[in-house]
Amino acid sequence: MTPRGKSRTAEQFFGEEIGRLRRTRGFSQEELGFQAGIHRTYVSQIERGIKSPTLVVILKLAQALGRPASQLIAEVEKQLKK
Amino acid sequence: MTPRGKSRTAEQFFGEEIGRLRRTRGFSQEELGFQAGIHRTYVSQIERGIKSPTLVVILKLAQALGRPASQLIAEVEKQLKK
């Protein structure tokens, strides 16, 4: 279970957004990892919010998901302000 | 000297943007590091594009510079597309 509201971290919000977009596209974590050129265990860690992705990984994931990275970050900032 | 155009990396574009905004605000690297809560040597490495900043560091730098992180990333994406 994930705690609600302000206690959640930027990594958790980012991970949730990645997982949400991945499922929308019908990708497994392995498929997303393949598309983005990053290991599936790293995808899993990012989705669980236990790794802070680097700029390069953020850009790769965004490209694989067909979204601008700036939009993913805007979503994280929106969630952090709630 | 920095090579022009496509040969530059996302880290370099990000670093240049951070340096530009930092100077606009009249901060030294040390002052920006203090405001963002990251070490000045890490600020220096980021500005030179030799470190890929994590999501958390991107958010901290953006906050210290008074800009949305999404705007910094949008600038990097714009530069990468040129």
Backbone of each chain as nested JSON, in Angstrom:
{
  "chains": [
    {"id": "A", "residues": [
      {"number": 1, "name": "MET", "atoms": {"N": [0.842, -1.2, 0.0], "CA": [0.0, 0.0, 0.0], "C": [0.875, 1.248, 0.0]}},
      {"number": 2, "name": "THR", "atoms": {"N": [0.427, 2.214, -0.753], "CA": [1.173, 3.472, -0.831], "C": [0.463, 4.518, 0.025]}},
      {"number": 3, "name": "PRO", "atoms": {"N": [1.182, 5.216, 0.874], "CA": [0.535, 6.264, 1.661], "C": [0.022, 7.381, 0.758]}},
      {"number": 4, "name": "ARG", "atoms": {"N": [-1.009, 8.04, 1.175], "CA": [-1.627, 9.085, 0.35], "C": [-1.011, 10.452, 0.596]}},
      {"number": 5, "name": "GLY", "atoms": {"N": [-1.262, 11.337, -0.359], "CA": [-1.007, 12.762, -0.187], "C": [0.457, 13.133, -0.121]}},
      {"number": 6, "name": "LYS", "atoms": {"N": [0.778, 14.08, 0.738], "CA": [2.094, 14.71, 0.746], "C": [3.235, 13.774, 1.111]}},
      {"number": 7, "name": "SER", "atoms": {"N": [2.91, 12.648, 1.764], "CA": [3.981, 11.773, 2.196], "C": [4.596, 11.019, 1.008]}},
      {"number": 8, "name": "ARG", "atoms": {"N": [3.951, 11.066, -0.141], "CA": [4.537, 10.385, -1.294], "C": [5.634, 11.244, -1.92]}},
      {"number": 9, "name": "THR", "atoms": {"N": [6.605, 10.533, -2.501], "CA": [7.781, 11.217, -3.029], "C": [7.633, 11.469, -4.534]}},
      {"number": 10, "name": "ALA", "atoms": {"N": [8.512, 12.327, -5.044], "CA": [8.561, 12.604, -6.485], "C": [8.78, 11.3, -7.261]}},
      {"number": 11, "name": "GLU", "atoms": {"N": [9.637, 10.426, -6.732], "CA": [9.91, 9.147, -7.404], "C": [8.654, 8.293, -7.494]}},
      {"number": 12, "name": "GLN", "atoms": {"N": [7.865, 8.31, -6.419], "CA": [6.636, 7.516, -6.436], "C": [5.635, 8.065, -7.445]}},
      {"number": 13, "name": "PHE", "atoms": {"N": [5.499, 9.384, -7.489], "CA": [4.577, 9.982, -8.46], "C": [5.051, 9.697, -9.888]}},
      {"number": 14, "name": "PHE", "atoms": {"N": [6.345, 9.819, -10.096], "CA": [6.891, 9.538, -11.425], "C": [6.644, 8.074, -11.802]}},
      {"number": 15, "name": "GLY", "atoms": {"N": [6.927, 7.177, -10.863], "CA": [6.749, 5.744, -11.107], "C": [5.304, 5.388, -11.417]}},
      {"number": 16, "name": "GLU", "atoms": {"N": [4.387, 6.01, -10.699], "CA": [2.963, 5.749, -10.952], "C": [2.567, 6.211, -12.348]}},
      {"number": 17, "name": "GLU", "atoms": {"N": [3.085, 7.357, -12.741], "CA": [2.774, 7.894, -14.065], "C": [3.332, 6.977, -15.163]}},
      {"number": 18, "name": "ILE", "atoms": {"N": [4.546, 6.509, -14.957], "CA": [5.147, 5.589, -15.936], "C": [4.324, 4.298, -16.033]}},
      {"number": 19, "name": "GLY", "atoms": {"N": [3.957, 3.738, -14.883], "CA": [3.166, 2.506, -14.873], "C": [1.82, 2.708, -15.555]}},
      {"number": 20, "name": "ARG", "atoms": {"N": [1.202, 3.854, -15.286], "CA": [-0.1, 4.15, -15.864], "C": [-0.004, 4.227, -17.398]}},
      {"number": 21, "name": "LEU", "atoms": {"N": [0.985, 4.962, -17.888], "CA": [1.157, 5.103, -19.341], "C": [1.547, 3.768, -19.982]}},
      {"number": 22, "name": "ARG", "atoms": {"N": [2.388, 3.011, -19.286], "CA": [2.81, 1.703, -19.811], "C": [1.595, 0.79, -19.998]}},
      {"number": 23, "name": "ARG", "atoms": {"N": [0.739, 0.746, -18.981], "CA": [-0.44, -0.127, -19.07], "C": [-1.402, 0.357, -20.158]}},
      {"number": 24, "name": "THR", "atoms": {"N": [-1.524, 1.678, -20.277], "CA": [-2.377, 2.247, -21.339], "C": [-1.934, 1.748, -22.71]}},
      {"number": 25, "name": "ARG", "atoms": {"N": [-0.625, 1.604, -22.866], "CA": [-0.08, 1.143, -24.146], "C": [-0.013, -0.373, -24.258]}},
      {"number": 26, "name": "GLY", "atoms": {"N": [-0.394, -1.067, -23.19], "CA": [-0.382, -2.529, -23.214], "C": [1.008, -3.136, -23.203]}},
      {"number": 27, "name": "PHE", "atoms": {"N": [1.993, -2.373, -22.699], "CA": [3.36, -2.889, -22.593], "C": [3.557, -3.616, -21.256]}},
      {"number": 28, "name": "SER", "atoms": {"N": [4.336, -4.684, -21.282], "CA": [4.86, -5.24, -20.028], "C": [6.064, -4.388, -19.614]}},
      {"number": 29, "name": "GLN", "atoms": {"N": [6.536, -4.573, -18.387], "CA": [7.737, -3.839, -17.951], "C": [8.92, -4.221, -18.84]}},
      {"number": 30, "name": "GLU", "atoms": {"N": [8.943, -5.493, -19.242], "CA": [10.031, -5.968, -20.108], "C": [9.985, -5.268, -21.474]}},
      {"number": 31, "name": "GLU", "atoms": {"N": [8.784, -5.155, -22.035], "CA": [8.644, -4.493, -23.335], "C": [9.02, -3.011, -23.25]}},
      {"number": 32, "name": "LEU", "atoms": {"N": [8.574, -2.357, -22.181], "CA": [8.932, -0.943, -22.02], "C": [10.446, -0.798, -21.875]}},
      {"number": 33, "name": "GLY", "atoms": {"N": [11.038, -1.683, -21.08], "CA": [12.488, -1.657, -20.914], "C": [13.205, -1.83, -22.241]}},
      {"number": 34, "name": "PHE", "atoms": {"N": [12.703, -2.768, -23.033], "CA": [13.31, -3.019, -24.345], "C": [13.202, -1.772, -25.223]}},
      {"number": 35, "name": "GLN", "atoms": {"N": [12.013, -1.193, -25.281], "CA": [11.784, 0.01, -26.1], "C": [12.678, 1.175, -25.645]}},
      {"number": 36, "name": "ALA", "atoms": {"N": [12.848, 1.294, -24.331], "CA": [13.593, 2.428, -23.776], "C": [15.094, 2.149, -23.679]}},
      {"number": 37, "name": "GLY", "atoms": {"N": [15.452, 0.885, -23.869], "CA": [16.868, 0.531, -23.748], "C": [17.365, 0.531, -22.314]}},
      {"number": 38, "name": "ILE", "atoms": {"N": [16.472, 0.182, -21.392], "CA": [16.893, 0.045, -19.988], "C": [16.389, -1.305, -19.456]}},
      {"number": 39, "name": "HIS", "atoms": {"N": [17.06, -1.824, -18.439], "CA": [16.747, -3.174, -17.96], "C": [15.376, -3.214, -17.276]}},
      {"number": 40, "name": "ARG", "atoms": {"N": [14.665, -4.329, -17.462], "CA": [13.303, -4.424, -16.9], "C": [13.288, -4.316, -15.368]}},
      {"number": 41, "name": "THR", "atoms": {"N": [14.362, -4.751, -14.718], "CA": [14.374, -4.619, -13.249], "C": [14.485, -3.136, -12.855]}},
      {"number": 42, "name": "TYR", "atoms": {"N": [15.141, -2.354, -13.682], "CA": [15.236, -0.912, -13.432], "C": [13.863, -0.266, -13.667]}},
      {"number": 43, "name": "VAL", "atoms": {"N": [13.152, -0.713, -14.712], "CA": [11.78, -0.232, -14.943], "C": [10.931, -0.517, -13.706]}},
      {"number": 44, "name": "SER", "atoms": {"N": [11.043, -1.741, -13.202], "CA": [10.268, -2.137, -12.016], "C": [10.6, -1.254, -10.811]}},
      {"number": 45, "name": "GLN", "atoms": {"N": [11.885, -0.99, -10.601], "CA": [12.302, -0.145, -9.467], "C": [11.796, 1.284, -9.62]}},
      {"number": 46, "name": "ILE", "atoms": {"N": [11.81, 1.774, -10.85], "CA": [11.315, 3.133, -11.11], "C": [9.808, 3.198, -10.843]}},
      {"number": 47, "name": "GLU", "atoms": {"N": [9.082, 2.204, -11.33], "CA": [7.616, 2.224, -11.135], "C": [7.252, 2.139, -9.652]}},
      {"number": 48, "name": "ARG", "atoms": {"N": [8.087, 1.459, -8.878], "CA": [7.81, 1.365, -7.439], "C": [8.333, 2.585, -6.668]}},
      {"number": 49, "name": "GLY", "atoms": {"N": [9.0, 3.479, -7.37], "CA": [9.464, 4.708, -6.73], "C": [10.661, 4.508, -5.826]}},
      {"number": 50, "name": "ILE", "atoms": {"N": [11.4, 3.416, -6.046], "CA": [12.551, 3.164, -5.165], "C": [13.867, 3.567, -5.823]}},
      {"number": 51, "name": "LYS", "atoms": {"N": [13.796, 4.029, -7.085], "CA": [14.976, 4.603, -7.747], "C": [14.593, 5.981, -8.273]}},
      {"number": 52, "name": "SER", "atoms": {"N": [15.514, 6.922, -8.151], "CA": [15.319, 8.242, -8.74], "C": [15.932, 8.202, -10.132]}},
      {"number": 53, "name": "PRO", "atoms": {"N": [15.099, 8.193, -11.18], "CA": [15.642, 8.06, -12.541], "C": [16.503, 9.252, -12.92]}},
      {"number": 54, "name": "THR", "atoms": {"N": [17.516, 9.009, -13.714], "CA": [18.348, 10.113, -14.199], "C": [17.651, 10.795, -15.374]}},
      {"number": 55, "name": "LEU", "atoms": {"N": [18.147, 11.976, -15.699], "CA": [17.623, 12.74, -16.841], "C": [17.549, 11.877, -18.097]}},
      {"number": 56, "name": "VAL", "atoms": {"N": [18.612, 11.128, -18.362], "CA": [18.662, 10.32, -19.584], "C": [17.591, 9.234, -19.579]}},
      {"number": 57, "name": "VAL", "atoms": {"N": [17.404, 8.609, -18.42], "CA": [16.384, 7.556, -18.298], "C": [14.982, 8.153, -18.43]}},
      {"number": 58, "name": "ILE", "atoms": {"N": [14.769, 9.329, -17.847], "CA": [13.478, 10.023, -17.982], "C": [13.175, 10.267, -19.464]}},
      {"number": 59, "name": "LEU", "atoms": {"N": [14.175, 10.74, -20.204], "CA": [13.984, 11.024, -21.63], "C": [13.729, 9.746, -22.429]}},
      {"number": 60, "name": "LYS", "atoms": {"N": [14.441, 8.672, -22.084], "CA": [14.254, 7.395, -22.795], "C": [12.858, 6.821, -22.545]}},
      {"number": 61, "name": "LEU", "atoms": {"N": [12.426, 6.864, -21.298], "CA": [11.096, 6.334, -20.959], "C": [10.011, 7.155, -21.656]}},
      {"number": 62, "name": "ALA", "atoms": {"N": [10.175, 8.476, -21.636], "CA": [9.19, 9.358, -22.263], "C": [9.084, 9.041, -23.757]}},
      {"number": 63, "name": "GLN", "atoms": {"N": [10.23, 8.87, -24.391], "CA": [10.223, 8.573, -25.828], "C": [9.543, 7.228, -26.105]}},
      {"number": 64, "name": "ALA", "atoms": {"N": [9.872, 6.229, -25.279], "CA": [9.272, 4.9, -25.474], "C": [7.762, 4.938, -25.256]}},
      {"number": 65, "name": "LEU", "atoms": {"N": [7.301, 5.87, -24.416], "CA": [5.868, 5.969, -24.109], "C": [5.159, 7.004, -25.001]}},
      {"number": 66, "name": "GLY", "atoms": {"N": [5.934, 7.649, -25.873], "CA": [5.334, 8.603, -26.805], "C": [4.844, 9.882, -26.16]}},
      {"number": 67, "name": "ARG", "atoms": {"N": [5.489, 10.281, -25.084], "CA": [5.129, 11.522, -24.405], "C": [6.351, 12.421, -24.254]}},
      {"number": 68, "name": "PRO", "atoms": {"N": [6.166, 13.743, -24.273], "CA": [7.305, 14.599, -23.936], "C": [7.693, 14.383, -22.464]}},
      {"number": 69, "name": "ALA", "atoms": {"N": [8.975, 14.33, -22.19], "CA": [9.432, 14.174, -20.806], "C": [8.945, 15.34, -19.953]}},
      {"number": 70, "name": "SER", "atoms": {"N": [8.879, 16.523, -20.557], "CA": [8.432, 17.703, -19.807], "C": [7.007, 17.5, -19.279]}},
      {"number": 71, "name": "GLN", "atoms": {"N": [6.209, 16.755, -20.032], "CA": [4.824, 16.493, -19.599], "C": [4.797, 15.534, -18.4]}},
      {"number": 72, "name": "LEU", "atoms": {"N": [5.688, 14.543, -18.419], "CA": [5.778, 13.614, -17.28], "C": [6.201, 14.378, -16.022]}},
      {"number": 73, "name": "ILE", "atoms": {"N": [7.155, 15.272, -16.179], "CA": [7.656, 16.034, -15.03], "C": [6.594, 17.011, -14.538]}},
      {"number": 74, "name": "ALA", "atoms": {"N": [5.856, 17.597, -15.477], "CA": [4.768, 18.511, -15.09], "C": [3.736, 17.767, -14.243]}},
      {"number": 75, "name": "GLU", "atoms": {"N": [3.463, 16.514, -14.606], "CA": [2.509, 15.703, -13.839], "C": [3.049, 15.448, -12.413]}},
      {"number": 76, "name": "VAL", "atoms": {"N": [4.339, 15.156, -12.307], "CA": [4.956, 14.942, -10.989], "C": [4.846, 16.219, -10.146]}},
      {"number": 77, "name": "GLU", "atoms": {"N": [5.149, 17.355, -10.762], "CA": [5.081, 18.632, -10.02], "C": [3.653, 18.939, -9.581]}},
      {"number": 78, "name": "LYS", "atoms": {"N": [2.694, 18.609, -10.427], "CA": [1.285, 18.822, -10.083], "C": [0.914, 17.971, -8.862]}},
      {"number": 79, "name": "GLN", "atoms": {"N": [1.342, 16.722, -8.87], "CA": [1.031, 15.813, -7.757], "C": [1.723, 16.271, -6.469]}},
      {"number": 80, "name": "LEU", "atoms": {"N": [2.952, 16.759, -6.591], "CA": [3.702, 17.198, -5.4], "C": [3.052, 18.415, -4.749]}},
      {"number": 81, "name": "LYS", "atoms": {"N": [2.377, 19.226, -5.55], "CA": [1.744, 20.446, -5.027], "C": [0.419, 20.173, -4.343]}},
      {"number": 82, "name": "LYS", "atoms": {"N": [-0.147, 18.985, -4.59], "CA": [-1.48, 18.692, -4.031], "C": [-1.448, 18.631, -2.511]}}
    ]},
    {"id": "B", "residues": [
      {"number": 1, "name": "MET", "atoms": {"N": [35.874, 23.835, -25.439], "CA": [34.903, 24.119, -26.503], "C": [33.881, 22.989, -26.553]}},
      {"number": 2, "name": "THR", "atoms": {"N": [32.649, 23.383, -26.766], "CA": [31.581, 22.401, -26.853], "C": [31.207, 22.209, -28.319]}},
      {"number": 3, "name": "PRO", "atoms": {"N": [31.111, 20.969, -28.766], "CA": [30.699, 20.757, -30.157], "C": [29.269, 21.239, -30.371]}},
      {"number": 4, "name": "ARG", "atoms": {"N": [28.954, 21.632, -31.598], "CA": [27.628, 22.184, -31.884], "C": [26.637, 21.104, -32.289]}},
      {"number": 5, "name": "GLY", "atoms": {"N": [25.363, 21.452, -32.198], "CA": [24.29, 20.676, -32.817], "C": [24.041, 19.344, -32.16]}},
      {"number": 6, "name": "LYS", "atoms": {"N": [23.765, 18.343, -32.985], "CA": [23.264, 17.068, -32.504], "C": [24.245, 16.294, -31.646]}},
      {"number": 7, "name": "SER", "atoms": {"N": [25.527, 16.635, -31.753], "CA": [26.499, 15.858, -31.011], "C": [26.452, 16.169, -29.513]}},
      {"number": 8, "name": "ARG", "atoms": {"N": [25.75, 17.229, -29.134], "CA": [25.659, 17.517, -27.707], "C": [24.589, 16.646, -27.058]}},
      {"number": 9, "name": "THR", "atoms": {"N": [24.835, 16.362, -25.775], "CA": [23.965, 15.433, -25.05], "C": [22.91, 16.19, -24.26]}},
      {"number": 10, "name": "ALA", "atoms": {"N": [21.904, 15.435, -23.818], "CA": [20.851, 15.989, -22.956], "C": [21.474, 16.6, -21.695]}},
      {"number": 11, "name": "GLU", "atoms": {"N": [22.486, 15.929, -21.144], "CA": [23.145, 16.432, -19.93], "C": [23.801, 17.782, -20.19]}},
      {"number": 12, "name": "GLN", "atoms": {"N": [24.403, 17.914, -21.368], "CA": [25.056, 19.187, -21.689], "C": [24.031, 20.307, -21.838]}},
      {"number": 13, "name": "PHE", "atoms": {"N": [22.933, 20.017, -22.522], "CA": [21.888, 21.04, -22.684], "C": [21.305, 21.423, -21.322]}},
      {"number": 14, "name": "PHE", "atoms": {"N": [21.082, 20.411, -20.48], "CA": [20.544, 20.687, -19.15], "C": [21.523, 21.539, -18.353]}},
      {"number": 15, "name": "GLY", "atoms": {"N": [22.786, 21.157, -18.397], "CA": [23.817, 21.884, -17.658], "C": [23.947, 23.33, -18.099]}},
      {"number": 16, "name": "GLU", "atoms": {"N": [23.858, 23.53, -19.406], "CA": [23.938, 24.904, -19.93], "C": [22.762, 25.75, -19.441]}},
      {"number": 17, "name": "GLU", "atoms": {"N": [21.587, 25.133, -19.431], "CA": [20.389, 25.842, -18.98], "C": [20.506, 26.199, -17.486]}},
      {"number": 18, "name": "ILE", "atoms": {"N": [21.021, 25.267, -16.709], "CA": [21.205, 25.529, -15.272], "C": [22.205, 26.673, -15.069]}},
      {"number": 19, "name": "GLY", "atoms": {"N": [23.325, 26.599, -15.782], "CA": [24.338, 27.647, -15.664], "C": [23.794, 29.015, -16.074]}},
      {"number": 20, "name": "ARG", "atoms": {"N": [23.022, 29.023, -17.146], "CA": [22.441, 30.27, -17.648], "C": [21.506, 30.882, -16.595]}},
      {"number": 21, "name": "LEU", "atoms": {"N": [20.615, 30.074, -16.059], "CA": [19.665, 30.575, -15.054], "C": [20.384, 30.988, -13.769]}},
      {"number": 22, "name": "ARG", "atoms": {"N": [21.397, 30.221, -13.391], "CA": [22.173, 30.544, -12.187], "C": [22.823, 31.92, -12.325]}},
      {"number": 23, "name": "ARG", "atoms": {"N": [23.455, 32.161, -13.475], "CA": [24.127, 33.453, -13.674], "C": [23.112, 34.599, -13.728]}},
      {"number": 24, "name": "THR", "atoms": {"N": [21.958, 34.331, -14.353], "CA": [20.886, 35.34, -14.396], "C": [20.514, 35.788, -12.986]}},
      {"number": 25, "name": "ARG", "atoms": {"N": [20.521, 34.842, -12.058], "CA": [20.167, 35.148, -10.677], "C": [21.358, 35.633, -9.842]}},
      {"number": 26, "name": "GLY", "atoms": {"N": [22.523, 35.658, -10.455], "CA": [23.71, 36.13, -9.744], "C": [24.212, 35.182, -8.664]}},
      {"number": 27, "name": "PHE", "atoms": {"N": [23.882, 33.896, -8.804], "CA": [24.356, 32.892, -7.843], "C": [25.712, 32.345, -8.278]}},
      {"number": 28, "name": "SER", "atoms": {"N": [26.566, 32.058, -7.309], "CA": [27.732, 31.22, -7.587], "C": [27.252, 29.759, -7.574]}},
      {"number": 29, "name": "GLN", "atoms": {"N": [28.111, 28.864, -8.046], "CA": [27.754, 27.434, -7.984], "C": [27.549, 27.01, -6.534]}},
      {"number": 30, "name": "GLU", "atoms": {"N": [28.366, 27.597, -5.651], "CA": [28.257, 27.263, -4.23], "C": [26.903, 27.712, -3.671]}},
      {"number": 31, "name": "GLU", "atoms": {"N": [26.491, 28.932, -4.042], "CA": [25.201, 29.449, -3.56], "C": [24.03, 28.616, -4.095]}},
      {"number": 32, "name": "LEU", "atoms": {"N": [24.111, 28.268, -5.377], "CA": [23.035, 27.438, -5.942], "C": [22.998, 26.082, -5.231]}},
      {"number": 33, "name": "GLY", "atoms": {"N": [24.172, 25.502, -5.023], "CA": [24.238, 24.225, -4.312], "C": [23.628, 24.328, -2.924]}},
      {"number": 34, "name": "PHE", "atoms": {"N": [23.933, 25.423, -2.234], "CA": [23.387, 25.625, -0.887], "C": [21.864, 25.729, -0.939]}},
      {"number": 35, "name": "GLN", "atoms": {"N": [21.361, 26.538, -1.885], "CA": [19.904, 26.714, -2.026], "C": [19.206, 25.394, -2.37]}},
      {"number": 36, "name": "ALA", "atoms": {"N": [19.857, 24.602, -3.208], "CA": [19.236, 23.362, -3.678], "C": [19.513, 22.178, -2.752]}},
      {"number": 37, "name": "GLY", "atoms": {"N": [20.449, 22.374, -1.83], "CA": [20.805, 21.282, -0.924], "C": [21.623, 20.192, -1.601]}},
      {"number": 38, "name": "ILE", "atoms": {"N": [22.442, 20.604, -2.572], "CA": [23.357, 19.643, -3.202], "C": [24.765, 20.233, -3.212]}},
      {"number": 39, "name": "HIS", "atoms": {"N": [25.763, 19.381, -3.271], "CA": [27.143, 19.845, -3.126], "C": [27.576, 20.657, -4.347]}},
      {"number": 40, "name": "ARG", "atoms": {"N": [28.376, 21.687, -4.099], "CA": [28.798, 22.569, -5.205], "C": [29.585, 21.819, -6.295]}},
      {"number": 41, "name": "THR", "atoms": {"N": [30.307, 20.772, -5.908], "CA": [31.036, 20.023, -6.945], "C": [30.057, 19.263, -7.852]}},
      {"number": 42, "name": "TYR", "atoms": {"N": [28.941, 18.867, -7.276], "CA": [27.9, 18.197, -8.088], "C": [27.247, 19.226, -9.023]}},
      {"number": 43, "name": "VAL", "atoms": {"N": [27.017, 20.451, -8.516], "CA": [26.496, 21.526, -9.377], "C": [27.449, 21.74, -10.556]}},
      {"number": 44, "name": "SER", "atoms": {"N": [28.733, 21.795, -10.258], "CA": [29.742, 21.999, -11.295], "C": [29.708, 20.87, -12.331]}},
      {"number": 45, "name": "GLN", "atoms": {"N": [29.602, 19.634, -11.857], "CA": [29.56, 18.482, -12.778], "C": [28.305, 18.506, -13.645]}},
      {"number": 46, "name": "ILE", "atoms": {"N": [27.197, 18.91, -13.038], "CA": [25.943, 18.996, -13.798], "C": [26.058, 20.079, -14.873]}},
      {"number": 47, "name": "GLU", "atoms": {"N": [26.592, 21.239, -14.492], "CA": [26.7, 22.336, -15.472], "C": [27.617, 21.972, -16.633]}},
      {"number": 48, "name": "ARG", "atoms": {"N": [28.61, 21.13, -16.361], "CA": [29.515, 20.712, -17.435], "C": [28.958, 19.519, -18.223]}},
      {"number": 49, "name": "GLY", "atoms": {"N": [27.816, 19.019, -17.784], "CA": [27.168, 17.932, -18.525], "C": [27.839, 16.591, -18.348]}},
      {"number": 50, "name": "ILE", "atoms": {"N": [28.61, 16.439, -17.269], "CA": [29.31, 15.156, -17.078], "C": [28.596, 14.261, -16.07]}},
      {"number": 51, "name": "LYS", "atoms": {"N": [27.499, 14.766, -15.497], "CA": [26.639, 13.924, -14.638], "C": [25.217, 14.042, -15.153]}},
      {"number": 52, "name": "SER", "atoms": {"N": [24.498, 12.943, -15.16], "CA": [23.081, 12.947, -15.498], "C": [22.313, 13.114, -14.185]}},
      {"number": 53, "name": "PRO", "atoms": {"N": [21.716, 14.291, -13.961], "CA": [21.06, 14.526, -12.674], "C": [19.848, 13.621, -12.491]}},
      {"number": 54, "name": "THR", "atoms": {"N": [19.592, 13.236, -11.264], "CA": [18.4, 12.424, -10.991], "C": [17.175, 13.333, -10.927]}},
      {"number": 55, "name": "LEU", "atoms": {"N": [16.006, 12.708, -10.975], "CA": [14.734, 13.427, -10.874], "C": [14.722, 14.368, -9.665]}},
      {"number": 56, "name": "VAL", "atoms": {"N": [15.173, 13.858, -8.526], "CA": [15.137, 14.656, -7.301], "C": [16.045, 15.877, -7.404]}},
      {"number": 57, "name": "VAL", "atoms": {"N": [17.222, 15.688, -7.991], "CA": [18.163, 16.802, -8.159], "C": [17.607, 17.824, -9.16]}},
      {"number": 58, "name": "ILE", "atoms": {"N": [16.979, 17.334, -10.225], "CA": [16.342, 18.231, -11.201], "C": [15.295, 19.099, -10.496]}},
      {"number": 59, "name": "LEU", "atoms": {"N": [14.477, 18.484, -9.664], "CA": [13.427, 19.22, -8.948], "C": [14.02, 20.23, -7.965]}},
      {"number": 60, "name": "LYS", "atoms": {"N": [15.094, 19.833, -7.266], "CA": [15.735, 20.735, -6.294], "C": [16.355, 21.949, -6.987]}},
      {"number": 61, "name": "LEU", "atoms": {"N": [17.048, 21.698, -8.106], "CA": [17.674, 22.799, -8.846], "C": [16.608, 23.746, -9.389]}},
      {"number": 62, "name": "ALA", "atoms": {"N": [15.524, 23.164, -9.933], "CA": [14.444, 23.985, -10.491], "C": [13.859, 24.881, -9.399]}},
      {"number": 63, "name": "GLN", "atoms": {"N": [13.639, 24.297, -8.241], "CA": [13.06, 25.076, -7.142], "C": [14.001, 26.205, -6.721]}},
      {"number": 64, "name": "ALA", "atoms": {"N": [15.286, 25.875, -6.598], "CA": [16.267, 26.889, -6.191], "C": [16.372, 28.012, -7.229]}},
      {"number": 65, "name": "LEU", "atoms": {"N": [16.088, 27.678, -8.481], "CA": [16.183, 28.669, -9.56], "C": [14.838, 29.326, -9.86]}},
      {"number": 66, "name": "GLY", "atoms": {"N": [13.806, 28.913, -9.134], "CA": [12.488, 29.533, -9.301], "C": [11.813, 29.229, -10.624]}},
      {"number": 67, "name": "ARG", "atoms": {"N": [12.102, 28.05, -11.162], "CA": [11.478, 27.621, -12.421], "C": [10.824, 26.256, -12.243]}},
      {"number": 68, "name": "PRO", "atoms": {"N": [9.726, 25.985, -12.962], "CA": [9.219, 24.61, -12.946], "C": [10.241, 23.677, -13.604]}},
      {"number": 69, "name": "ALA", "atoms": {"N": [10.435, 22.508, -13.026], "CA": [11.353, 21.534, -13.618], "C": [10.893, 21.149, -15.018]}},
      {"number": 70, "name": "SER", "atoms": {"N": [9.574, 21.1, -15.207], "CA": [9.037, 20.728, -16.525], "C": [9.509, 21.71, -17.603]}},
      {"number": 71, "name": "GLN", "atoms": {"N": [9.698, 22.974, -17.202], "CA": [10.159, 23.985, -18.154], "C": [11.637, 23.752, -18.525]}},
      {"number": 72, "name": "LEU", "atoms": {"N": [12.438, 23.358, -17.526], "CA": [13.85, 23.04, -17.801], "C": [13.944, 21.852, -18.765]}},
      {"number": 73, "name": "ILE", "atoms": {"N": [13.109, 20.846, -18.527], "CA": [13.145, 19.642, -19.377], "C": [12.634, 19.971, -20.778]}},
      {"number": 74, "name": "ALA", "atoms": {"N": [11.618, 20.827, -20.854], "CA": [11.098, 21.241, -22.165], "C": [12.203, 21.924, -22.971]}},
      {"number": 75, "name": "GLU", "atoms": {"N": [13.025, 22.73, -22.292], "CA": [14.139, 23.404, -22.965], "C": [15.153, 22.38, -23.492]}},
      {"number": 76, "name": "VAL", "atoms": {"N": [15.452, 21.369, -22.682], "CA": [16.38, 20.307, -23.112], "C": [15.811, 19.585, -24.336]}},
      {"number": 77, "name": "GLU", "atoms": {"N": [14.53, 19.26, -24.288], "CA": [13.896, 18.559, -25.419], "C": [13.915, 19.416, -26.687]}},
      {"number": 78, "name": "LYS", "atoms": {"N": [13.717, 20.705, -26.501], "CA": [13.743, 21.631, -27.643], "C": [15.135, 21.627, -28.287]}},
      {"number": 79, "name": "GLN", "atoms": {"N": [16.15, 21.687, -27.432], "CA": [17.532, 21.702, -27.932], "C": [17.891, 20.378, -28.614]}},
      {"number": 80, "name": "LEU", "atoms": {"N": [17.424, 19.274, -28.057], "CA": [17.738, 17.951, -28.636], "C": [17.123, 17.789, -30.028]}},
      {"number": 81, "name": "LYS", "atoms": {"N": [15.998, 18.465, -30.256], "CA": [15.301, 18.331, -31.55], "C": [15.924, 19.185, -32.631]}},
      {"number": 82, "name": "LYS", "atoms": {"N": [16.769, 20.156, -32.24], "CA": [17.335, 21.08, -33.233], "C": [18.257, 20.373, -34.216]}}
    ]}
  ]
}
